[in-house]
Amino acid sequence: MRDIKTKGLTRRTFLGVAGGAAAVAGLGLAGCGGDTSTSGGSAAAGSTGGGTITAGSAYATQNYDPSSTSSALSLGTNWHVVEGLYGIDYHDYTTFPELATGDPTQVDDTTYEITLREGAAFSDGAAVTPEDVIESFARCTAEGNIYIPMLTPIASIEKKDDTTLTVKTTIPNFSLLKERLAIIRVVPASSTTEDMTAKPVGSGPWMYETISDSEVEMVPNPNYNGDHAAKDEKIHYDILTDATARITAQQEGTTLVMEMATADAIDQLEAAGCKVDTVQGFGTRFMMFNTQKAPWDNAKARQAVMYALNYDQMITNAFAGLAAKPTCYLPENFPNYHEASVVYDYDPDMAQSLLDEAGVTPGDIELCVTDNEQVVAMATQVKEDLDALGFNVTINEQTSANTYTYIDGGGAYDLLLAPGDPSCFGADPDLLMNWWYGDNTWMTSRARWRDSAEWAQLNELMNTALAQEGGEQQETWNQCFDLIAEQCVLYPVLQVQTATGYWDDPSTAPNGTAITGFEGIGTTGMSFIDCATATA
């Protein structure tokens, strides 16, 4: 496999040339941190490794269960602790073997065999067995699990012998098998839900030492025998959900890496010698329409709203430039990008023309928004833009949980503005489309589009693409992107950029310690696989 940390592309450019590649109430992203003053020493002078990687997390969580979590913090920390058969390199969304010894061996159209890494063991010393993989799959697909829509192409995982698994798929010649198997993180079959929620055991290069509301600490797994062994003595996360606290910790050198650097702090960090990677990701602030309520049952009325929005103003006011206006359901630098047949620009005249064609007389409408800070700032601009068309917009701001409780309960809302980012699970187009447009809560009780002919057409195209490869598959996905844009039932208003700060040069780092091999990613979380501390 390729060396994850050795890349010919920066994080600002990788996706543009990479090539190829039932939700619950929002994606509950969360994060963590603490005081690093007792977290161990750094590497010896002029050396790499042997120290403590310190990180400032923007999120918090109390659920580390690899079979159910959607937390930004625990998903990211689990990358280091809990292996799957395959892993995802979130720098370019390629897959690589973790517990598997190589690619799946295809037996027939829907049957594959995968061999486990010889000598693989959990941090508690127990050998990794096929039974552990099978039970982990069962947990991920248990009734009500949010992972189910992503794993439906996998029909079953069974034991062939003590080192080999047989995987059956529901899709013939399923081209995205490794990407979907990477979602299943393998823990001992004997683990309880309580164990996994509090401090899961895994077979990765690191193991959890302590987890609290203020910090997470990992130490090397003494039983790890894979290709990405830990090079330091510890990874320490401070849970710093307050942006000012994260910036301060980074400036002082308390942390080597900080996620979610705010736009107003980037120049200040860079002037001090701190490197900042700004990466365009899939993360969206999307608009969703109640398609069972007139006039939003008419695609032209929905399109009118999208043309009415002043995207550049929102990028400036709500994101200080760290976002992009969509030209497709996928960002332009993503694998499989295709410019959609309809691209929404700020065009009030077009918006008015579409309303006239649809026979819509603007009136009172309810715009639901979650309490995400950026969404709240965007909502002010949305109201201004739609009021200019003659609507009278009332903003209904609630917490994410309360917003979705209201909508799922049949609330007669008009529009929803909210955040979401399923790319923390992968970036293949089917996964990203299925998260919102599959046969799930979003399309039944939220957008209420599940019974339309267009939804059936879209899902037929998505299913067709799953059995295709190469250019044929891309062409089918292009048809999906066009249909999603034309219908704009749930569509990105903005696609967010992620800024990650890190000390990469020990000569300029405040404490003389930097990190090597690190690069920011476009989704939530920080990856320290194959990274190490370094001193001058």
Order of alpha helices (4+ residues) and beta strands (2+ residues): alpha-beta-alpha-beta-beta-beta-beta-alpha-alpha-beta-beta-alpha-alpha-beta-beta-beta-alpha-beta-alpha-beta-alpha-alpha-beta-alpha-beta-alpha-beta-alpha-beta-alpha-alpha-alpha-beta-beta-beta
